[in-house]
Amino acid sequence: MTYEIALSDRTYLSWSLRGWLLFKRFGISYKAQHAWLASDESHCLA
């Protein structure tokens, strides 16, 4: 099973980093989507 996680810009928010570290540390399979929340037009890339 592969989970999907949404990551924001780590410069501004550490919460997305915490989720990523959990998946990485325990070897859980994941697919990351990156969202830039501090831009004028917030968007998500697959």
mmCIF file of the N, C-alpha and C atoms, coordinates in Angstrom:
data_MODEL
# 
_entry.id   MODEL 
# 
loop_
_atom_site.group_PDB 
_atom_site.id 
_atom_site.type_symbol 
_atom_site.label_atom_id 
_atom_site.label_alt_id 
_atom_site.label_comp_id 
_atom_site.label_asym_id 
_atom_site.label_entity_id 
_atom_site.label_seq_id 
_atom_site.pdbx_PDB_ins_code 
_atom_site.Cartn_x 
_atom_site.Cartn_y 
_atom_site.Cartn_z 
_atom_site.occupancy 
_atom_site.B_iso_or_equiv 
_atom_site.pdbx_formal_charge 
_atom_site.auth_seq_id 
_atom_site.auth_comp_id 
_atom_site.auth_asym_id 
_atom_site.auth_atom_id 
_atom_site.pdbx_PDB_model_num 
ATOM 1   N N  . MET A 1 1  ? 0.846  -1.177 0.000  1.00 0.00 ? 1  MET A N  1 
ATOM 2   C CA . MET A 1 1  ? 0.000  0.000  0.000  1.00 0.00 ? 1  MET A CA 1 
ATOM 3   C C  . MET A 1 1  ? 0.893  1.241  0.000  1.00 0.00 ? 1  MET A C  1 
ATOM 4   N N  . THR A 1 2  ? 0.585  2.180  -0.860 1.00 0.00 ? 2  THR A N  1 
ATOM 5   C CA . THR A 1 2  ? 1.315  3.441  -0.935 1.00 0.00 ? 2  THR A CA 1 
ATOM 6   C C  . THR A 1 2  ? 0.404  4.582  -0.502 1.00 0.00 ? 2  THR A C  1 
ATOM 7   N N  . TYR A 1 3  ? 0.878  5.371  0.441  1.00 0.00 ? 3  TYR A N  1 
ATOM 8   C CA . TYR A 1 3  ? 0.124  6.518  0.932  1.00 0.00 ? 3  TYR A CA 1 
ATOM 9   C C  . TYR A 1 3  ? 0.501  7.756  0.133  1.00 0.00 ? 3  TYR A C  1 
ATOM 10  N N  . GLU A 1 4  ? -0.398 8.702  0.063  1.00 0.00 ? 4  GLU A N  1 
ATOM 11  C CA . GLU A 1 4  ? -0.109 9.990  -0.547 1.00 0.00 ? 4  GLU A CA 1 
ATOM 12  C C  . GLU A 1 4  ? -0.014 11.027 0.565  1.00 0.00 ? 4  GLU A C  1 
ATOM 13  N N  . ILE A 1 5  ? 1.071  11.782 0.548  1.00 0.00 ? 5  ILE A N  1 
ATOM 14  C CA . ILE A 1 5  ? 1.237  12.842 1.543  1.00 0.00 ? 5  ILE A CA 1 
ATOM 15  C C  . ILE A 1 5  ? 1.445  14.173 0.820  1.00 0.00 ? 5  ILE A C  1 
ATOM 16  N N  . ALA A 1 6  ? 0.922  15.222 1.410  1.00 0.00 ? 6  ALA A N  1 
ATOM 17  C CA . ALA A 1 6  ? 1.066  16.568 0.853  1.00 0.00 ? 6  ALA A CA 1 
ATOM 18  C C  . ALA A 1 6  ? 2.127  17.302 1.658  1.00 0.00 ? 6  ALA A C  1 
ATOM 19  N N  . LEU A 1 7  ? 3.120  17.813 0.967  1.00 0.00 ? 7  LEU A N  1 
ATOM 20  C CA . LEU A 1 7  ? 4.204  18.536 1.617  1.00 0.00 ? 7  LEU A CA 1 
ATOM 21  C C  . LEU A 1 7  ? 4.160  19.994 1.204  1.00 0.00 ? 7  LEU A C  1 
ATOM 22  N N  . SER A 1 8  ? 4.281  20.865 2.185  1.00 0.00 ? 8  SER A N  1 
ATOM 23  C CA . SER A 1 8  ? 4.347  22.292 1.869  1.00 0.00 ? 8  SER A CA 1 
ATOM 24  C C  . SER A 1 8  ? 5.812  22.705 1.842  1.00 0.00 ? 8  SER A C  1 
ATOM 25  N N  . ASP A 1 9  ? 6.058  23.956 1.602  1.00 0.00 ? 9  ASP A N  1 
ATOM 26  C CA . ASP A 1 9  ? 7.410  24.485 1.592  1.00 0.00 ? 9  ASP A CA 1 
ATOM 27  C C  . ASP A 1 9  ? 7.981  24.371 3.005  1.00 0.00 ? 9  ASP A C  1 
ATOM 28  N N  . ARG A 1 10 ? 9.037  23.624 3.171  1.00 0.00 ? 10 ARG A N  1 
ATOM 29  C CA . ARG A 1 10 ? 9.610  23.389 4.501  1.00 0.00 ? 10 ARG A CA 1 
ATOM 30  C C  . ARG A 1 10 ? 10.236 24.637 5.099  1.00 0.00 ? 10 ARG A C  1 
ATOM 31  N N  . THR A 1 11 ? 10.451 25.670 4.292  1.00 0.00 ? 11 THR A N  1 
ATOM 32  C CA . THR A 1 11 ? 10.999 26.925 4.791  1.00 0.00 ? 11 THR A CA 1 
ATOM 33  C C  . THR A 1 11 ? 9.999  27.617 5.706  1.00 0.00 ? 11 THR A C  1 
ATOM 34  N N  . TYR A 1 12 ? 8.706  27.453 5.414  1.00 0.00 ? 12 TYR A N  1 
ATOM 35  C CA . TYR A 1 12 ? 7.664  28.164 6.153  1.00 0.00 ? 12 TYR A CA 1 
ATOM 36  C C  . TYR A 1 12 ? 6.953  27.310 7.193  1.00 0.00 ? 12 TYR A C  1 
ATOM 37  N N  . LEU A 1 13 ? 6.769  26.038 6.909  1.00 0.00 ? 13 LEU A N  1 
ATOM 38  C CA . LEU A 1 13 ? 5.999  25.182 7.817  1.00 0.00 ? 13 LEU A CA 1 
ATOM 39  C C  . LEU A 1 13 ? 6.747  23.890 8.114  1.00 0.00 ? 13 LEU A C  1 
ATOM 40  N N  . SER A 1 14 ? 6.881  23.566 9.381  1.00 0.00 ? 14 SER A N  1 
ATOM 41  C CA . SER A 1 14 ? 7.568  22.327 9.749  1.00 0.00 ? 14 SER A CA 1 
ATOM 42  C C  . SER A 1 14 ? 6.610  21.144 9.863  1.00 0.00 ? 14 SER A C  1 
ATOM 43  N N  . TRP A 1 15 ? 5.300  21.377 9.841  1.00 0.00 ? 15 TRP A N  1 
ATOM 44  C CA . TRP A 1 15 ? 4.345  20.282 10.009 1.00 0.00 ? 15 TRP A CA 1 
ATOM 45  C C  . TRP A 1 15 ? 4.442  19.252 8.895  1.00 0.00 ? 15 TRP A C  1 
ATOM 46  N N  . SER A 1 16 ? 4.631  19.683 7.664  1.00 0.00 ? 16 SER A N  1 
ATOM 47  C CA . SER A 1 16 ? 4.737  18.715 6.578  1.00 0.00 ? 16 SER A CA 1 
ATOM 48  C C  . SER A 1 16 ? 6.029  17.914 6.690  1.00 0.00 ? 16 SER A C  1 
ATOM 49  N N  . LEU A 1 17 ? 7.068  18.530 7.220  1.00 0.00 ? 17 LEU A N  1 
ATOM 50  C CA . LEU A 1 17 ? 8.327  17.830 7.418  1.00 0.00 ? 17 LEU A CA 1 
ATOM 51  C C  . LEU A 1 17 ? 8.169  16.700 8.429  1.00 0.00 ? 17 LEU A C  1 
ATOM 52  N N  . ARG A 1 18 ? 7.373  16.915 9.443  1.00 0.00 ? 18 ARG A N  1 
ATOM 53  C CA . ARG A 1 18 ? 7.163  15.884 10.472 1.00 0.00 ? 18 ARG A CA 1 
ATOM 54  C C  . ARG A 1 18 ? 6.516  14.632 9.896  1.00 0.00 ? 18 ARG A C  1 
ATOM 55  N N  . GLY A 1 19 ? 5.518  14.816 9.049  1.00 0.00 ? 19 GLY A N  1 
ATOM 56  C CA . GLY A 1 19 ? 4.878  13.668 8.409  1.00 0.00 ? 19 GLY A CA 1 
ATOM 57  C C  . GLY A 1 19 ? 5.832  12.920 7.510  1.00 0.00 ? 19 GLY A C  1 
ATOM 58  N N  . TRP A 1 20 ? 6.613  13.663 6.726  1.00 0.00 ? 20 TRP A N  1 
ATOM 59  C CA . TRP A 1 20 ? 7.590  13.063 5.826  1.00 0.00 ? 20 TRP A CA 1 
ATOM 60  C C  . TRP A 1 20 ? 8.634  12.264 6.606  1.00 0.00 ? 20 TRP A C  1 
ATOM 61  N N  . LEU A 1 21 ? 9.116  12.811 7.721  1.00 0.00 ? 21 LEU A N  1 
ATOM 62  C CA . LEU A 1 21 ? 10.106 12.102 8.534  1.00 0.00 ? 21 LEU A CA 1 
ATOM 63  C C  . LEU A 1 21 ? 9.559  10.797 9.091  1.00 0.00 ? 21 LEU A C  1 
ATOM 64  N N  . LEU A 1 22 ? 8.305  10.780 9.480  1.00 0.00 ? 22 LEU A N  1 
ATOM 65  C CA . LEU A 1 22 ? 7.685  9.566  10.003 1.00 0.00 ? 22 LEU A CA 1 
ATOM 66  C C  . LEU A 1 22 ? 7.671  8.471  8.939  1.00 0.00 ? 22 LEU A C  1 
ATOM 67  N N  . PHE A 1 23 ? 7.238  8.821  7.737  1.00 0.00 ? 23 PHE A N  1 
ATOM 68  C CA . PHE A 1 23 ? 7.204  7.846  6.646  1.00 0.00 ? 23 PHE A CA 1 
ATOM 69  C C  . PHE A 1 23 ? 8.616  7.360  6.314  1.00 0.00 ? 23 PHE A C  1 
ATOM 70  N N  . LYS A 1 24 ? 9.563  8.272  6.237  1.00 0.00 ? 24 LYS A N  1 
ATOM 71  C CA . LYS A 1 24 ? 10.937 7.948  5.888  1.00 0.00 ? 24 LYS A CA 1 
ATOM 72  C C  . LYS A 1 24 ? 11.576 7.058  6.948  1.00 0.00 ? 24 LYS A C  1 
ATOM 73  N N  . ARG A 1 25 ? 11.387 7.399  8.211  1.00 0.00 ? 25 ARG A N  1 
ATOM 74  C CA . ARG A 1 25 ? 12.019 6.682  9.323  1.00 0.00 ? 25 ARG A CA 1 
ATOM 75  C C  . ARG A 1 25 ? 11.568 5.230  9.413  1.00 0.00 ? 25 ARG A C  1 
ATOM 76  N N  . PHE A 1 26 ? 10.283 4.982  9.178  1.00 0.00 ? 26 PHE A N  1 
ATOM 77  C CA . PHE A 1 26 ? 9.749  3.631  9.312  1.00 0.00 ? 26 PHE A CA 1 
ATOM 78  C C  . PHE A 1 26 ? 9.634  2.895  7.980  1.00 0.00 ? 26 PHE A C  1 
ATOM 79  N N  . GLY A 1 27 ? 10.171 3.480  6.912  1.00 0.00 ? 27 GLY A N  1 
ATOM 80  C CA . GLY A 1 27 ? 10.189 2.813  5.617  1.00 0.00 ? 27 GLY A CA 1 
ATOM 81  C C  . GLY A 1 27 ? 8.820  2.601  5.010  1.00 0.00 ? 27 GLY A C  1 
ATOM 82  N N  . ILE A 1 28 ? 7.878  3.484  5.311  1.00 0.00 ? 28 ILE A N  1 
ATOM 83  C CA . ILE A 1 28 ? 6.518  3.382  4.788  1.00 0.00 ? 28 ILE A CA 1 
ATOM 84  C C  . ILE A 1 28 ? 6.508  3.940  3.369  1.00 0.00 ? 28 ILE A C  1 
ATOM 85  N N  . SER A 1 29 ? 5.903  3.205  2.466  1.00 0.00 ? 29 SER A N  1 
ATOM 86  C CA . SER A 1 29 ? 5.834  3.622  1.070  1.00 0.00 ? 29 SER A CA 1 
ATOM 87  C C  . SER A 1 29 ? 4.901  4.820  0.930  1.00 0.00 ? 29 SER A C  1 
ATOM 88  N N  . TYR A 1 30 ? 5.357  5.855  0.200  1.00 0.00 ? 30 TYR A N  1 
ATOM 89  C CA . TYR A 1 30 ? 4.545  7.060  0.044  1.00 0.00 ? 30 TYR A CA 1 
ATOM 90  C C  . TYR A 1 30 ? 4.802  7.718  -1.305 1.00 0.00 ? 30 TYR A C  1 
ATOM 91  N N  . LYS A 1 31 ? 3.846  8.522  -1.715 1.00 0.00 ? 31 LYS A N  1 
ATOM 92  C CA . LYS A 1 31 ? 3.968  9.360  -2.902 1.00 0.00 ? 31 LYS A CA 1 
ATOM 93  C C  . LYS A 1 31 ? 3.741  10.787 -2.417 1.00 0.00 ? 31 LYS A C  1 
ATOM 94  N N  . ALA A 1 32 ? 4.712  11.649 -2.658 1.00 0.00 ? 32 ALA A N  1 
ATOM 95  C CA . ALA A 1 32 ? 4.635  13.017 -2.150 1.00 0.00 ? 32 ALA A CA 1 
ATOM 96  C C  . ALA A 1 32 ? 4.098  13.974 -3.202 1.00 0.00 ? 32 ALA A C  1 
ATOM 97  N N  . GLN A 1 33 ? 3.228  14.866 -2.761 1.00 0.00 ? 33 GLN A N  1 
ATOM 98  C CA . GLN A 1 33 ? 2.749  15.975 -3.586 1.00 0.00 ? 33 GLN A CA 1 
ATOM 99  C C  . GLN A 1 33 ? 3.202  17.243 -2.888 1.00 0.00 ? 33 GLN A C  1 
ATOM 100 N N  . HIS A 1 34 ? 3.766  18.160 -3.665 1.00 0.00 ? 34 HIS A N  1 
ATOM 101 C CA . HIS A 1 34 ? 4.300  19.387 -3.093 1.00 0.00 ? 34 HIS A CA 1 
ATOM 102 C C  . HIS A 1 34 ? 3.366  20.556 -3.348 1.00 0.00 ? 34 HIS A C  1 
ATOM 103 N N  . ALA A 1 35 ? 3.098  21.325 -2.295 1.00 0.00 ? 35 ALA A N  1 
ATOM 104 C CA . ALA A 1 35 ? 2.241  22.509 -2.398 1.00 0.00 ? 35 ALA A CA 1 
ATOM 105 C C  . ALA A 1 35 ? 3.011  23.699 -1.846 1.00 0.00 ? 35 ALA A C  1 
ATOM 106 N N  . TRP A 1 36 ? 3.076  24.764 -2.610 1.00 0.00 ? 36 TRP A N  1 
ATOM 107 C CA . TRP A 1 36 ? 3.746  25.980 -2.166 1.00 0.00 ? 36 TRP A CA 1 
ATOM 108 C C  . TRP A 1 36 ? 2.686  26.946 -1.650 1.00 0.00 ? 36 TRP A C  1 
ATOM 109 N N  . LEU A 1 37 ? 2.624  27.072 -0.343 1.00 0.00 ? 37 LEU A N  1 
ATOM 110 C CA . LEU A 1 37 ? 1.554  27.838 0.289  1.00 0.00 ? 37 LEU A CA 1 
ATOM 111 C C  . LEU A 1 37 ? 1.859  29.333 0.378  1.00 0.00 ? 37 LEU A C  1 
ATOM 112 N N  . ALA A 1 38 ? 3.105  29.719 0.246  1.00 0.00 ? 38 ALA A N  1 
ATOM 113 C CA . ALA A 1 38 ? 3.460  31.117 0.435  1.00 0.00 ? 38 ALA A CA 1 
ATOM 114 C C  . ALA A 1 38 ? 3.465  31.915 -0.875 1.00 0.00 ? 38 ALA A C  1 
ATOM 115 N N  . SER A 1 39 ? 3.081  31.293 -1.976 1.00 0.00 ? 39 SER A N  1 
ATOM 116 C CA . SER A 1 39 ? 3.072  32.006 -3.246 1.00 0.00 ? 39 SER A CA 1 
ATOM 117 C C  . SER A 1 39 ? 1.748  32.722 -3.445 1.00 0.00 ? 39 SER A C  1 
ATOM 118 N N  . ASP A 1 40 ? 1.716  33.616 -4.427 1.00 0.00 ? 40 ASP A N  1 
ATOM 119 C CA . ASP A 1 40 ? 0.470  34.330 -4.733 1.00 0.00 ? 40 ASP A CA 1 
ATOM 120 C C  . ASP A 1 40 ? -0.620 33.376 -5.211 1.00 0.00 ? 40 ASP A C  1 
ATOM 121 N N  . GLU A 1 41 ? -0.220 32.377 -5.968 1.00 0.00 ? 41 GLU A N  1 
ATOM 122 C CA . GLU A 1 41 ? -1.167 31.370 -6.444 1.00 0.00 ? 41 GLU A CA 1 
ATOM 123 C C  . GLU A 1 41 ? -0.758 30.020 -5.883 1.00 0.00 ? 41 GLU A C  1 
ATOM 124 N N  . SER A 1 42 ? -1.397 29.593 -4.808 1.00 0.00 ? 42 SER A N  1 
ATOM 125 C CA . SER A 1 42 ? -1.092 28.298 -4.222 1.00 0.00 ? 42 SER A CA 1 
ATOM 126 C C  . SER A 1 42 ? -1.528 27.210 -5.191 1.00 0.00 ? 42 SER A C  1 
ATOM 127 N N  . HIS A 1 43 ? -0.667 26.245 -5.395 1.00 0.00 ? 43 HIS A N  1 
ATOM 128 C CA . HIS A 1 43 ? -0.982 25.152 -6.303 1.00 0.00 ? 43 HIS A CA 1 
ATOM 129 C C  . HIS A 1 43 ? -0.288 23.881 -5.827 1.00 0.00 ? 43 HIS A C  1 
ATOM 130 N N  . CYS A 1 44 ? -0.702 22.777 -6.373 1.00 0.00 ? 44 CYS A N  1 
ATOM 131 C CA . CYS A 1 44 ? -0.162 21.479 -5.972 1.00 0.00 ? 44 CYS A CA 1 
ATOM 132 C C  . CYS A 1 44 ? 0.331  20.769 -7.218 1.00 0.00 ? 44 CYS A C  1 
ATOM 133 N N  . LEU A 1 45 ? 1.535  20.240 -7.150 1.00 0.00 ? 45 LEU A N  1 
ATOM 134 C CA . LEU A 1 45 ? 2.098  19.489 -8.268 1.00 0.00 ? 45 LEU A CA 1 
ATOM 135 C C  . LEU A 1 45 ? 2.130  18.013 -7.922 1.00 0.00 ? 45 LEU A C  1 
ATOM 136 N N  . ALA A 1 46 ? 1.777  17.191 -8.850 1.00 0.00 ? 46 ALA A N  1 
ATOM 137 C CA . ALA A 1 46 ? 1.823  15.726 -8.633 1.00 0.00 ? 46 ALA A CA 1 
ATOM 138 C C  . ALA A 1 46 ? 3.198  15.203 -8.928 1.00 0.00 ? 46 ALA A C  1 
# 
